[in-house]
Each structure stands twice: as C-alpha cells, then as structure tokens.
Amino acid sequence: MERKGLTQPMTALRKYERLESPGLWRETPEARLREVIVALRSATLILADPKTEAPLTQWSLPALRRLNPTGMPALFAPSDDEGETLEIDDPDMIAALDTVRTTLEHRRAKPGRLRGTLYSAAGLVLLGLAVFWLPGALVDYTANMLPQPTRVQLGQLALQDLIRLTGSPCTTPEGTAALTKMAERIDPANPATIRVLHEGLTRPAALPGGLVLLPAKLLDQSDGPEAVAGYVIAENRYTLGRDPTRSVLHYAGLWATVRLLTSGAMSPQSLQGYGETLLQSIEVLPSDDELLSAFKTSGISTQPYALARDPSGATTAPLVRGDPMPRGSDPAVMDDGAWLSLQAICQ
C-alpha cells in the first residue's frame, strides 16, 4: 500500500510522510464497525471509503486521543468524547499517531526550552505592561502569535458553548464527505472545516482554527452547491481581515488571554455564554471587489451565490455582472450525488 502522511516540516515525523493504513471506524457507539482507509495529513486524520476513496470524515490531530494507551488494536477517538472511535492494528500508523500525539502534547505543555523561555518572558513583560496597555492591544498581540493547534482548540471551545443553543452539528458519512470535498475544492492548500447546524444559527459564522459554520436552511434554500460554497468563500474572505480569534479573546477577557499567552491553555469557563454573543452578532460582508477576487481564486461562479443572497439581484448586481466564471464553476464544486448527500445531512 502506498505510504502517505505528514507534510508539516517536523523532523521527528518525516519518516511518516504521506502515511496510510486500514482501520475500523465506528461513527456512534451503536453503529457497526466500518472498514476505512486512514490517511495522515499535516493537521488532520482523514478517514475514507476504501472502495471509492471518498472522504467520510476528518479528525483534528491536536484533539486526537488514544483510549487504550497499551492495548491492541489501538483505539482512538477524535476528542475526549468517546462516541466516535477508530481501531488500528497497523504498527507503522500506530507509531506515527502516538508520535504525533506525544509531539503535540509536548509542544502544548513544554514547548521547548527556547519557546518556553520566550513565552515566560513575554508573559512577564505583558503582565507588567497590562496596567498601561489597552486590553485590545493585548488581544491583538496574542491573536497574532497563537499557533494553529491553539486556534483549533479555541474554535472547539467556542463551538462547545454554541451547541448548548444549536445542538450538535449535523453529520452523516456521505454529508460529511461532501463538506470535506467542498472545502478542498474551495481552497485545496488550506481547506476549512465546515459544519452545518440544524437550528439557532441564522447566517454563516466563523470560529478560530478555520471552522466555518453554516445554518441548515442555507442547504434547503440554495439551488446548488455553488451558492453554498459562495457563503463559505465569503466567510473565509471576511476572516482574512477580522480574525475570529480576536472576537473569542475579547470575550474571554484580559486575564484569560494572559493565561492563554503564558500557558497555552484556556479554561472552557472563560467562554461561557459566547454562543449567545455569536448568534446575536451582526453579519458583515466583504466588499464586492474582495468577493470577486476570492471567487476567481477558487474558480467558482459568483452568480449562484449572488442570487441566493438576493433573488432580485438588486443588491448583488456587481457580483452577477463581474462573475469571473460566467460559464460556470470549473471544475464543478461537486457532483449531483454529493450535493444530494449534503442536502440530507440534517435529515
């Protein structure tokens, strides 16, 4: 079997580049075990159908947990929630995942002598200057230096608070695979993690770590996947100028931000109630020129998105007239089967 794996430039992990192995996936405690292909990537673990090679789901490596540290076959979960599990008996993949987890844990808890010294020194300086600095300046400073794994953790903490109000994200193997396909079609180099919420959310929203949330009604109201992809592109483009990490840190407050900066961790209690704030926030869209540029980069037509936002076209006429792909997205965002699976993800 072809070996695939991590592309992240981590010397200790280079021997696991582009690693793949078979595995047995159980989506829920009541579900039957399902054969999958497990593919190790730079920040995620992708589980795919062995026959079609279509992605079924993806797990964040920073959140990965091993449930039986010495047992065989090795049993992994995508988080502390043990509802979804993955069994692996391939020794190379087990070694790779254990090495990844150990490395990431070490970086979170003991980021190395140099990094630890820098964090400690920065923390002491910031604590001394906190009396004089505006909280906003400290938040901006912290948001700019946080590594991607920490951003992913913040996004998951914010999502956990939000689902008190919206319920858990909708998921089916086929629908989740369609979301993954859409994210990779929009930005193959840095795909977002897209989740669909059944209720509560009235507009797309972004959380730290590349997490994009869509309301289920968008799937019902859209004529095709190009319109839905357009909302994801618009949210991604907006976050380039307004990092959602800043919003989360502003809500958490000065001392939670200082603690995150000095220890690399934030208490879930710091984000209690953030879900209400997110749901009540006002949507701000990028300019038409910014949207046209982003759609052109992704090779996706703006017209379906423009007409989904305003069926009359009155407020989105520049997006229709300036469509960078007037003959349609090339290649297509997804095929009809994947689109039907995505529309059924909350049913």
N, C-alpha and C positions, 0 to 999 in steps of 0.2 A: 504494500500500500504506500502511496506517495506520502512523504513526511512533510507536514506543513506546521507553521507555528508563529512564535513571537517575532515581530519585526522591530519592536522597540529596542533601541541600542543599549541593552543591558548585558554586559559582558558575561555575567553568570548564567544567562539564559540563552545565549546564542546557539548552543548546541540543540535547542529545541525549536529552531526556526521552522515555521510552517508545519507544525505537528498535527497529525490527525490520528484518530483511533476509533474503534467501535465502542458503543456504550448502550446502556439500557436506561431509558428515560421514563419516569412516572410523573405526569403533569399534576395530578392530585393524589391524595392518599387512597382514594377509591378507584383510581384509574389503573388499567393494566399496563404492565411494562411494555415499552415500545423500543424497537431497535432504532438507533440513530448513529450518525457519524458525528463525532465530537471534533471540532476544529478550533485550535488555539490561535487567537489573534492578539494584537498588541494590547488591547484593553478589554477584550471580551472573549467569551467562550461561546461558539456558535454550534447549535445542535441542528442537524439537517437530516432529511429523509434519505436513507441510503439508496433508494431506487431512483428518485427524481433529483436528488441533491438540492432540493428546495429547503431553505432555512425554515425551521419550525419555531425557534426561539433563540434568544441570545442572553447570556448572563454576564454581569459585570464582574471582572476579575477581582477588583478591590472588595466586593461584597461576598465573594465565594467562601463557603465554609465546608470543612470536611467533618462529617458527622461521626465517623468511626476512625479515629487517628491511626489505629494499628490494625483494624480489621480488613478483611479481603472478601469479596471485591471492595474497593474503596467506594464510599458512599458520600456524594457531595450534594450540597443544596445551594441555591442562588443567594441565600441570606440566612439570617437566624430563624426565619420561618421554615419549618421542615415539611411544608405541604408538598413542595415540588422537589424531586430527588433525581440523581443521576448515578448509576452504577458503572464503574470502570474497572476492568481487570488487566488492562494493558500496562505493563510495568513502566514503559517509557512515558506514557501520558500521566500516570500517577506521579512519577518522579517530577515531571515538568510542573504539574499543578501544585504539588507540595512545595517545590522550589519557588514558584510564583507567589504562593500564599506567604511563605516564610519571608521572602524578599519584601513584599508589600507591607507585611506586619512589622518587619524590622524598620522599614522606612517611616512608617507611621509612629512607632513607639520610640525608635532610636535612629533618627535619620542620618547617622554617621557623625563622627566627631566634628568634622568641619561644619556640616549643616546644623548639627545640634548647637555648636558654639554660635553660629550666625543667628539662629532662631532665638537663643537665650539672650544674646547681646541686643538683638533687635527688640526683643520683648522688654528688656530693662530700659532701653532708651525710650521706647514708646510709653512705658508706664510713667517714666519721669516727665515726658512731654505731654501726657494726656491732659494735664491740667490746662495747658496752653493751646493744644490743638483742638480744632473743631471735630466733633465725632465723625462728621462726614469725611474729613481728610483721612482719619484713621481707617475708616471703612474702605475708602478708595485704595489706600496703600495695601491693606490686607487682601482685597479682592484681586489686585494686580499680581500678587506674588503667590497665591494659592496654587498648588499643583493640581493637575486634572483629577487624580483619585480623591482628593479632598473635596473638589467641586461636586464630584459624583455623590459623595457621602452627604453633602449639604442638600443636593437635589432630592435624594431619597428621604432625608429627614423632613423636608418640606412636603413631599408627596404623602408621607405617612400622616402628617397633620391634616392635609387636604382631604384624604379619603374618609376622614370622620364625617365629612359633609357630602361627599360624592359617591362613596362606595369604592370598592377596588376597581382598578382598570379592567375593562373588558378583555377577555382573552379566549382564543381558540387556536389550535395549532395552525390551521390554514390562515386565519385572520392575522395572527402574529407574524407569520411568514410573509404575508402581503405587506405589512407595515415595514418589516425589515427590508423587503425588496424596494419599497418606495423610498425609504431613507437612503439606501445605497444608490438608487437611480438619481436622486437629487444631488447628493454630494458623496461620490464614491470614496474620496480621501478622508472625509470626516463625517460619516453618517450620524444623524441624530438618533436618539432613542425616542420613538413615537409611541404614545399611549393614548387610548380612547377611553373617556369617562362617560358613563351612561347617563348621569344626571348631575345637576348642580352647576356645571361649567357651561357658560353661555357663549364663550368665544375661545379661540386658541390662546394658549398661555405657555410660557417657557419657564423652566426651573434650571438651577445650576447643573453643570455636567452634561449639557447637550440634551436635556429632557424636554420634549415638546408634547404638550397635552392638547387633545382635540375633543370637543364635545361630540357625542354620538349623533346629534341632529345634523351635523355637517355631512355625515355619510348619507343620511336619508335625503337631504336637500340637494346634494350635488348630482349632476348628470353623469359624471365620470371621474376617474382618478386624477385627471389633470387639475380639476378645481381643488380637490383636497390637497394635492401636492402644492398647489399655489399658496394655500394657507400656511403650510409648513415653511415654504420658502420665505413668505412674508414675515413669519415669526422669527426665523433664523436671521433674516436681514436686520430686523429690528434689534435683536440682541447683540449685533455687532457694535452698535452704538450705545447700548444700555444693557450691560451685563446683568443678568438676573441675580448673580451672586451678590451684587451690591444691595439689591432690594432685600434679600434674605438677611444680610448682615445688618442693614439699617434696622430691620425689625428686631433682630436678636439683641441689639444694643451694644453699648461700648464695652462692658466687661466680658460679655460672651465673645465679642470679637477679639479682645485682647487674649482671652483664654485660648481661642482657636489659633491665634497667631503664635502663641508661645508653646502650646501643647499639641497642636494639630487635631484637636477634637472639640466637638460642640455637644452639649447636652441636649437631648430632644426637648426638654422643658423650655429651652430658650426659644423654641419656635412654636410653642403652644398658641393657638389662635391665628397663626399665619394663614391658614386656609381661608378664614373669613376675609382677611385683608386681600388675598389674591383674587377671590371671587368678586369683591367689590371694586377692584381697581378698574380704571378706565382704559379701554383699548386705544393704543396709539400706533398708527401705521407708518411705515417708511414712506418717503416721497415716491411719486410715480417714477422719477428717473432712477432712484435706487432699486425699485422693484423691477423695472425693465432690465437693468443691468444684471440683477440676480437671476432673473428668469433666463436671460440669454446665456449666462454662465452654465446653467443647468440644462440648457437645450429644451426648455419646456414652454409651451404656448401660454401667453398671458390671458387670452380671450376667455377660456372657460372659468378661470378664477375671477376675472373682472365681472363677468355676467352673473356669477354666483354671488358676488358681493352686492351687485346692483343689477337686477334683471333688466332694468330700463336702459342701462348703460350711461345714464346721465352723469353720474359722478365718477365713472371709471373709463370715460371715453378715451383718455390718453393711453390707457393700457390696451384698449382694443385697437386703436389706430397704430400704436407703436409696437404691436406684437412682434417679437423677434423671431417667432416661428409661425408665420401666418399659415403655413400648410400643415400645421400640427406638430406636436412634440416628436422629436426624432432622436433616439428610438422612443417608442411608446413608454409611458410610465409603468404600465403593467398590462397583462392580457386580461381578457374578459373573465376568465375563471378566477384569477386572483382578485379582481375587483368585486366579484360576487362574494367571495370569501371575506373580503374586508367589510363589505356592507353588512354581513351577517355576524360580525364579531361580537356584537352586544345582544344577539338574539338567543 
